[in-house]
Amino acid sequence: MMMTEENEVESTLSVCGHNIQIAEVLKDGEMLSFLIVSQKLSGTGEYHVHRNYDDFEWLQHNLFCQEDVAGIQGVIFPPLPAKAQVNTAAKVMKQLGFLSLGEWQPYCKALEVFLQQVAAHSILSKNKAVEVFLTNPDSPGKQKVKKNIFNRLSQAVDGMRKEGHKDVDDFFQTARDHNLVLTNCTKTVTEKLLEVVQTEQKIAVACGHFSAALLLCVEPGDDPNKQAFSKVCVKLSEVFESMKKSTTGVSENDVSTMGLGLDLESRYQEAIKEMLFRRTCKLVELEHARRNAEKAKPVKKAAMEELRKAAETEFEDISRVAKEEITRFEAVRVKMLQQAMVQWCEKQLLTAKECADQFTQHLEVFRGMNFK
Amino acid sequence: MADTDREDEELFTEPSGTQSQPASLSTEDVSANTNGPNQDALFDDDPEDLFAEATEEVSLDSPERDILLSDGPSPAITPITPPTSVIAPRIGHTHDDMFTHSSFDEIEEEEVDDSFDINISVSDPEKVGDGMNAYMAYKVTTKTSMSLFKQREFSVKRRFSDFLGLHSKLASKYLHVGYIVPPAPEKSIVGMTKVKVGKEDQSSNEFVEKRRSALERYLMRTVKHHILLKDPDVLQFLESSELPRAVSTQALSSAGLLRMVNKAADAVNKMTIKMNESDAWFEEKQQHFESLDVQLRKLHISVESLVCHRKELSVNTAQFAKSAAMLGNSEDHTALSRALSQLAEVEEKMDQLHQDQANADFYLFSELLGDYVRLLAAVKGVFDHRIKTWQKWQDSQILLQKKREAEAKLQFTNKSDKLQQAKDEIKDEIEEMEGRVQQDERDFEQISRTIRKEVGRFEKERVKDFKTSIIKYLESLVLTQQQLIKYWEAFLPEAKAIS
């Protein structure tokens, strides 16, 4: 049962928002298919639905198109990660960064967070599309994406000029300035961590090669010296195998915690940027409308006044919603980053301890080697 | 690395005649100040005689030695009397031939009494002089309880060319009789020029450290060899406060050694020596070493790649740390800001750990493998020498045969005045040749025996060497992990304290 765009009736979500899970991801040719599990609020039971990326886009598009929701443009829309180009490794790394690593687990986590944030949002969760997406057994299907009313920064012709437009409200001017700095810093940190991870992967591979090459040094024969050397080579090979495992572990920890966290933070900063830009555009529009109303000839005056009033109302609504959103989001974001850092630290600590044990064992083996 | 002879710390010229002796193998021009082969005998007229210079060797315990020692212009050489407690005098053997190797056999059997206890360290690199004449002086400290030495702990100052000079002498004395003489560290034009020019940057510091470490390993390997340890040149190198400068030495660096080996190999191939190998052991060993060489080179390349990536990781970690610090500074939320700054500090510390790890990778493995690749070149060298020794023996036998045939011919010629004289002459020559053939056979058997022992020693040392390095490496790995654990444990409460 498809919902058409005309029916904008508010609804309450019948599932619990904060524990929506993507339980499974399957590779279906060039596409990924996700199994989404949500808990019924009524107590018992779960919804299991299969969705692909097009369905996510359909959902997002519906959220964008809620023209009659007051101040909708002030909402910080939970960012949807880009579509995964499954079969081209180089492209997907460029496009998705951390989300392209870890066997799609971070990617699924990012989609999960998207759904959770949408379902927890006081305004967005009321959209019928959310309920449909999460509960309807059939896929919403591929619908022609209507050009949404929101000006994406990248599409705005005079985006740069408007972006710098001075604000009338200190709160927002500060927010915009701060966001600009944070966006750049976060992007840089994310890039640098990604480079670290890629080098860690190279090290793991090199350890693997060394480990394999050592096994080729094993010498057959009864000669005790040869046997001793062979034993040394075999045991050293095991050491480097351990190193490979530990480096891989460190790298995976980086990806699944800090990498994912920074990626999320980065995309959220972009979402805030877009929201602030929409508001700034509205401000420009408002100032324009005011000037028109002032300068209007008596004939047009009434009409211009109408437009001015409408623009003012819209701007006020947006600003109100935006302020709430920024405040709410600040708490969410700090929590997200904290969680990422704590998890990262705990995982790395565990890996380091395991590693220390392993190397100590290897050390004992070598110390205990006695050759005639 | 191109081994032009201008690579040493100072640019000294060497006589041009020494380089173009295609058929004369082994050591290039050797300083007259050594107790090695006599200079004049080096370049025999007979180009086929690859062992021209070998015939003038003097045994350690022969009286000629003292004469040779006091020979030469420099008064700085302290004649070192061989420690008689170790070398049993075996003057019953002929003196005019090569080293009386049986005396070496005696040394090995008496090994048990004087336990090996010596440690050499090379330290305190110091630049001496200015500009292109500058050189690096290293302090060589020996700590030992062995009676071989006059003191228990002593130091001397040596420069790179001194090490090369030492190796050159040892190589000229021992390589061709089958001893695996550890190769000296590589020369490096680029590295030394930077140091001379006075660049005090990280890469020239790294170069000096790399060289210092290589020199230390070289000396330790040399003294671990019980024969080489007792060599007067080695003792002089370690003990003597002043060492005569190896002036006209085309010192036998590893590259030089390799060149020599290759030249010899070419000579062997040119002569198409097809040795009738009666001893399968040698054939098997040769093949074994060839495949080991291939394996070690592979491993070496593998480790170098690992070192490279680790250095890269260090750089990336430092950059990540910087960017995290910047993010922390831009952050409004106080606790989050502090946590991010802490994160940046942790990452900076990890950068240092990565650098330490890269050094461990390098010094404990990369250099070790490199050393063994170079050692194998020396091993190959002694195997080739054995073949040449065999060939010499064969040649002597052929020559003897010819002379016998000549004698037989003389029997059937008409009597003439000169006939008796000719007969006497040829009889003398035959007698001499018979002696030569016997000697050559003995030499061949000796070198075969020596090589067997040397290979056994090499294979034993190899295990010890690797084991030692690996243990050090594992210790460093464990230490790194423990430090990591400390850093993460310190960071955790900061991260938890955020909200």
Interface residues (C-beta under 8 A of the other chain):
Chain A: H178 V181 L182 C185 T186 T188 V189 E191 K192 L193 E195 V196 T199 E200 K202 I203 A206 C207 H209 F210 A213 L214 L216 C217 E219 D223 N225 K226 A228 F229 V232 K235 L236 V239 M243 E330 A331 V334 K335 L337 Q338 M341 V342 W344 C345 E346 Q348 L349 A352 K353 C355 A356 F359 T360 H362 L363 F366 R367 M369 F371
Chain B: H288 L292 Q295 L296 K298 L299 S302 V303 S305 L306 H309 R310 E312 L313 N316 T317 Q319 F320 K322 S323 A324 M326 L327 S330 E331 D332 H333 A335 L336 A339 L343 G456 E459 K460 R462 V463 K464 F466 K467 I470 I471 L474 E475 L477 V478 Q481 Q482 L484 I485 W488 E489 F491 L492 A495 K496 I498 S499
